[in-house]
Amino acid sequence: MANTNQKKGTDLLYALLAQAREYPDVIVMGRGDPDFDTPPHIVAAAGKAMQQNANDDSPPEGILPLRQAIAERVKQYNHFEVDPETEVVVTNGGQEALFLMVLAAVGVGEELLTPDPNYNTYNDALRFAGGTSVPVSTRPETNFRIDPALMAAAITDKTRAMLLVSPNNPAASVIAPDDVRALVNLAVDRDLLILSDEIYDRFVYDDFVHTSPASIPGGKERTLTLNALSKAFSMTGWRVGWITGPADLMAQVKHLKAATSGPNSIISQHAGLAALTGPQEPVEMMLNAYKARRRMVMDALDAMDISYATPQGGQFIFADISFTGMNSLELAKLILEEEHVLAYPGSAFGPSWENSLRITFLQPEDKLKEGLDRMQRAMTKILGVKG
Ligand SMILES: Cc1ncc(COP(=O)(O)O)c(C=O)c1O
C-alpha cells in the first residue's frame, strides 16, 4: 500500500490514487479529470495532423491559428479582447499555465493573496517562485464567498497579486459579478496583479454567472488569465491550455515557456484548434450530464445527512464531514478500504479543511450511483449513520 501518512497536497493525492488503483473494482470520485471520450472530430483532427503536420515547427507560444482561435474564444465566452500576436501563450494544459503564470507574476519574497481553500498546486508553484501564499479565509456558511474586505485587509507592502479561481476547486464556488468588480477595483487601487484561473468557466450551474476579471474596466491591464481544454472538451491527456494577459507580462511567460518545455506538441495544437473552431455541442452535452450528476451527489449527501455548500460551478462538491469526528484523511482512507471508493481529503487543499471531503462527479451515472451507494454503506459501517 502506498504510504499516505507523511504526504501533503498534490503528493498526498497522487499517493491516495496509487492506493486506490490497487483495488480492481475501485470507483474514483476524487481525481478531477472528465470521464467522457474526447469528441471524435478532435481525435480526427489529431489524426490528420499526424499525417500532415507532425514534424512542423511551432513557436514556443504556439501556432498562430490556435492563438487566434483562443482570442476568439476569449472574446465570445470571457468578453475581453486579446491580441493573438502578443497576448496569448499556448501551454501544456492548465498545470503548466498555472506554473508559468505564478513564475511570471510573483518574485522572490513577494506575496500572493490566496483564497482558502485552494487548488493545491498553486502552493507548489509558489515555492518554486520563492514567493509566499497569504491565505484569505472563505467559509462554507457563506458559500465560500471571497469577501473583498478580507482580501483588502490581507494586503501588505510585499503583496504582488491576488489569485482568483472561479469556479473554484475544491469549493465549487463562483465569484459573483459584483465581487469580481470590487476585487478588480481593489487591485487597481492597490496596484496588484490578478491571476485568474477560469478552467471551469463552461461549467456553471443554476443562475450563477462566470465573470472574467479581465472583462471589467481596469482588469485587463493587470490580469493573467489561465484556461485549458482539459475540462471543457474532456482533453486532459492532450495537454492544451493557455494564458492571456498584457503584452509585457506575456513576454515573460513566453520566455519561461521557451526555457522550460518549448512549444506544445504540434498534434495537440491541431486537436486544440479543432476543439475551439468546431462544434460546441459536446460541451453542452457534458454540462447537462454534470447537472444531472451534481443533483445525484447532492441527493445522496442529503440522504446521509452530510452538509455542503451549494456547488455553483466545476465538477465537485466539498462536503462537511465534521459530524464524523474524524479527520479527512482518516475518513477518506476508511471509505477507500471498506468500500473501494476514493474521495479526496479536504486537508490536501489546506490545513483548515480537515473537516471536508471533495467528491467529484466524473463518472457515468450508473457508476456514480454505485459509488454513492458504497459510500453510504461505508459511512454506515464506520459510524453507524443513517443507511
Ligand atoms: C483550478 C485548476 N487549475 C488548473 C488545473 C490543471 O489543469 P490541467 O488538467 O489542464 O493541467 C486544474 C486541474 O484539475 C484545476 O482544477
The ligand as a Tripos MOL2 file, in Angstrom:
@<TRIPOS>MOLECULE
LIG
   16    16     1     0     0
SMALL
NO_CHARGES

@<TRIPOS>ATOM
      1 C1         -8.3160   25.0100  -10.7730 C.3       1 LIG1
      2 C2         -7.4330   24.1900  -11.6730 C.ar      1 LIG1
      3 N1         -6.4680   24.8000  -12.3770 N.ar      1 LIG1
      4 C3         -5.6380   24.1040  -13.1810 C.ar      1 LIG1
      5 C4         -5.7610   22.7320  -13.3090 C.ar      1 LIG1
      6 C5         -4.8140   21.9770  -14.2050 C.3       1 LIG1
      7 O1         -5.4690   21.5550  -15.3790 O.3       1 LIG1
      8 P1         -4.8950   20.5460  -16.4470 P.3       1 LIG1
      9 O2         -5.5380   19.2500  -16.2150 O.co2     1 LIG1
     10 O3         -5.2690   21.1440  -17.7760 O.co2     1 LIG1
     11 O4         -3.4080   20.5110  -16.2950 O.co2     1 LIG1
     12 C6         -6.7510   22.0510  -12.6060 C.ar      1 LIG1
     13 C7         -6.8810   20.5970  -12.7100 C.2       1 LIG1
     14 O5         -7.6830   19.9360  -12.1030 O.2       1 LIG1
     15 C8         -7.6170   22.8040  -11.7640 C.ar      1 LIG1
     16 O6         -8.5950   22.2240  -11.0600 O.3       1 LIG1
@<TRIPOS>BOND
     1     1     2 1
     2     2     3 ar
     3     2    15 ar
     4     3     4 ar
     5     4     5 ar
     6     5     6 1
     7     5    12 ar
     8     6     7 1
     9     7     8 1
    10     8     9 2
    11     8    10 1
    12     8    11 1
    13    12    13 1
    14    12    15 ar
    15    13    14 2
    16    15    16 1
@<TRIPOS>SUBSTRUCTURE
     1 LIG1         1 GROUP 0 **** ****
